[in-house]
Amino acid sequence: MKTVTRTSPAVRGKPIVDPESVEHDKLRFPDFSDLLARLRFSTSDGRIWLDDQRMLLIHAKSLGTLRREMIEALGIDVARGFMTRMGYHAGVHDAQMARKVRSRTSLRDMFVVGPQMHCLEGIGISEPVRLEFDVARGQHYGEFIWTSQVEDEEHMRHFPIGSEPACWMQIGYASGFSTEFMGRQVLYREVECQSMRHSACRIVGKLVEEWGEEGIEDLRYMMPETLTQHPALPGGRPASTVGRPVEDDGQKSGPVGISPSYAAALHMVKRVAPTQATVLFLGESGVGKEVFARNLHRLSNRSDKPFVAINCAAIPEQLIESELFGVERGAFSGAMQSRPGRFERADGGTLFLDEIGTLSAIAQGKLLRVLQEGEVERLGDTCTRQVDVRVIAATNVDLREEVRAGRFREDLFFRLNVFPIRISPLRERREDIPLLMTHFLTKFNRLHGRHLTGFTQRAVDAMLSYDWPGNVREIENVIERGAILAPENGAIDSPHLFTSGEQFGEQRFEVGREGRLVASDPASLVSGPDQACEFDRVSRGVNNLLLGDGNECENVSLDEIETLLLKRAVERAGGNIAAAARLLGITRPQMVYRLKSRGIVHDGD
C-alpha cells in the first residue's frame, strides 16, 4: 500500500511546515532518539521536562485507583469524560511539540510522534496498521493496534472483563493529537479492547462527520458541558455497582501474582469453577497452567474428590490410551493385570490433560467419545464404564492452527474450547516478578536449609530486565540456583542467578549525569560482583570522608582509591593506556608503572 500525504503552509492560521509530498510503502516508525533528547530530569529543582512542557511521573496503580474512585463517586460517564479530555489536551501539546522536533522531516514522521510518545510515556506499544492523511484536502484515516495498555491493566485490576472499551485517556490523546495536526476535528474510536477480552486494542480514526451518529455520541465525552447531567448509567444503575469484582471466598489461591492479566485469568477461573464446564488453558510452556488448573479444582464443588494430572507429551504414544482409559489383563504383551486409567481414577473429581495437542489421532477419537458419552472402555475390555469427570485441558500450541494442519480433530477442539483461559507469559506481567522472587526464596530457604536475607538491588533490576522465555518455571529454577550459590546469611546477587548464558536482548534507558536518558545495557547487571562491590565500597568511603555523608567513615585506604581510579581510567579509555594516563593527568610511563605495581593487566595502546 502506498500513502501520499500533502499539506498547505498554514492551517487555522498556524504555520505548519513547508509543503511536501511523501510516498512510502511500509509504515515504519523513525528512530525516536530525537524525542528522548527532549526528555530531561532535573534533580536540582525537582522537575521533569519534555521539550518545554513540565512532566510528571506517577504510579500507574495510583492512576488506576483514581479512575476507580471517579467511577464510583461521579458515575462512569463523567469519569470517562474527565479521562478523555485529560488525554485530549496531552495529545494537543504533543502535536505542537512534534512540529518543532521534526520540522525538517516528512509529514508522516512528524505525525507518528504521537504513536511513539505512546510508548515513551509508558502508556504501551502502538503499531500502525493503516495510515492515510492529506491535510490540504482534509482527509484522514488511521488504524493502530495497541498492546500493553496501562489503562486496560489498571481497569482490569479493579473491574472484570466488560462489554465497553476502557482506554478513555488514550482515545482522547489520539483524537487531540490528530485534530491539532490536521486542523480539523478528528475522532478516534476503540473498536477492540483488551478489557473486553480482545487480545489487543484496535483504534480507528476518521473525521468526526464521517462517523455519523456514533461519532456524535463519542464526541460528547470531549465536551465537558454535556456530561454533568449523567451521574449514572442509563437505566439509573449507579456506576459504583458496575464492574465490581467478585468477592473472594477466602480460600487460599495457588497461583502467585498481582498483575492485571493475572487478576483477569484468576477472575475467569473463579467464574467457571462452580460450573461443570470443560476448561482449556492456553499459554506458553512454564506459565503455570497446571497451578491454575489445581486452583480451579480447589474452588469447585469437586474439591473433596481426586485431582488427577497427566502430561500427554510425557507418555509414549503406544501407552497413552492405556494410561487414559485403563487396560484389561492380557490386552497386550506385558499386561499382566487389569488396572484403571486416569479417567476412572479421577471419577467424581477433575482430570487435567496437559499438552493435549500431542495426543495421537486414535487417542483423540476415544477422548471425544468420553467427553460426549461420559463412559470409558478399557483396552481389551468388552464393556464400558460410566465416569463422572470434569476435564481441564492445557496446551502451549495453537490448536486452531493444528486443526487447519490436520493434526488435531476439529470436533474435539470444539468440545475442549468451551471456556478458554489464556495465561499470559511472564514478560507481559513483570509486576508479578518481585512477588514470585519472594515466594520462591522462601520455598528454597526452607527446602535447602538456607538463611538468605533477600536480593540485592542489582539482582532485582536484572530479574526485571530479563524476558524469561521459560516463564515461571525458569524463574523458579534461577532462584533455586541463586539460593545455592549465594553466601549464607547474605543476599542473592545477579551473578548468582544468571550463570547459564542467559541473553538480555532489550535495551533500556536510564537517567544520565546530565539529567538525560542514556542507553543502558541490561547485560551489565550480571557482571561479576567483585568489581561492583569494590566500586560501591570505595565510593561510599570517599563520599563519607569528603562530604560528611553517612554516620561513620568506612575504612578505605589511599591505595584502594588509586587502584580503583586506575581501573576506571583504563575502562573509560577502552584499554588505551596513553588515553587513560591523560584522563588522570599523568604520563604514560607513570601510568604503566602504577598498573604494573598493582598487578593490573593491560594490553598496551
Protein Blocks (a to p, Z undefined) as FASTA:
>chain_A
ZZdddddfbeghiafbdcdddddfbdcdddfklmmmmpccdfknopacehjaccddddfk
lmmmmmmmmmmmnojklmmmmmmmmmmmmmmmmmmmmmmmmmmbcfklmmmmmmmmmmmn
onaccddfbdcddfknopacdddddehifklmmmmmmpccdfbdfklmlmmmmmmmmmmm
nopacddddfbdfklopabdcdddddfklnmmmlmmmmmmmmmklmmmmmbcehhiafkl
gopacddehiacfbgcjbfklmmmmmmmmmmmmmmbdcddeddehilpmmmmmmmmmmmm
klmpccddddfklpcfklmmmmmnopaehkaghiabccddfklmmgoiacddehkllpcf
klmmmmmmmmmnopacdehiabdcddddddddddfbdfklmmmnopacfklmmmmmmmgc
ddddfklmmmlmmmmmmmmmmmmmmmnopacfbdcfklmmmmmmpgolnlmmlmmmmmmm
mmmmpcghiacdfklmmmnopacfbdcddddfkopacdddfklmmgcfklmmmmmmmmmm
mmmmmnopajbdcdddfklmmmmmmmmmmmmnnopaklmmmmnopafklmmmmmmmnopa
cebZZ
